[in-house]
């Protein structure tokens, strides 16, 4: 439930091995996206009382992947799966971070009211 703390710890470990700040941030973002996916899905399920959170988030990621893949195909005339996947994964990190913070405030607010 604490992917932000995990981000810092993973970055320290990755930076100790790579000694490159940019590369460490990119690798840490990729790893933390998995943690955020689980945390946001769990918070979604608790807030809305459903069990569909993970599947909904994966569906959104697949839809965005299809849109970005289609855009790259139209612009370049070829499929660039690696580049599309990297863009979608980084956008997922950003979106899931925003959702995580928002859902944490909502979850804490509902816990205080209960």
N, C-alpha and C positions, 0 to 999 in steps of 0.2 A: 504493500500500500504506500510505500515511500519511494517512487521512482526518481524523485528529485535528489534525494540523498544517495540513491544508487548511482545516479548520473555522476555525481562528484567522486564517489569511491571508484567507479569503473574508470573515469578519466584519469585519476591518479595512477591506477594500475597500468593502464594502457600507455600513459605518458612515460612511466618508468621504463617500459620496454622500448618504445619508439623514439622518444626524445624529440618528437615533432608535434607542435601544438595543434596545427590544422588537422593533421592525420589523426591525432588522438581524439579531437572533437568529433570528426566524422565517424570514426569507429564507435565511439561512445554513443553518439546519436543513434546509430543503427542498432546497437544492443539495447539501449533504453527504450526504443520504440516497441520492442516485444513486451517489456515490463509495463509500459504505458497502456498497451493494448489490453493486457489482462486487468490492470487496475481500473481503467475507464469502463471496461465491460462489467466488472464487479460492482463499481459504483452505480452504473446504469441500472443493473439488476436490483440493487438495494433501493434506489430512489424510486424507480418506476414499478417495482414489484413484478418484474418479468424475468425470464431466463433467455431472452433473445438478444441481449446486449452484444455478446461476442460476434454472433452471426450478423447482426446489423452493421457493426463496424467493419467486418470483413467484406460484406456486400458493398459498403461505401468505398472501401479501398479498391475493390475490383472494378467498380464503375469508374472511378477516377483513373485507374490504370488504363481502362479501355478508351476513355476520352483522350488522355495524353498520348497513348499509343496511336490512336487515330489521327491526332494532330500531327505527330511526327511523320506518320505515313503520308499525309497530305502534303506537308512541307518538303520532305526530303525524297519521297517516292520509295522509301524502303522502311522496313520495320527495324527499329532500334530498341529491342527489348531491354537490354541492360541499362541504357540511358533512361528509358521510360520508367523502369522499375526503381532506379535510384532516385528519380525525381518524385515519384509517388511515395517512396519510403520516407524521404526527407519531409515532404509535405504532411505525411501522416504523423511524423514526430511533432511538427509544429501544431497541427490541429488537435492531436491527442493531448498535448501539453495544455492547450487552452481549455479543452474539455475537462481534463483532470482538475485543474484549478477551479473551474466553475462548478463542477460536480462536488468537489470537496467542500466548498462554501455552502452549497445547497444541502449536502449530507449533514454537515455540522449544524446548520440552521434547523433542520428537521429533527436532529437528535436533541437539540436544546429545547425545542418546543414540546417534544414528547414526554 
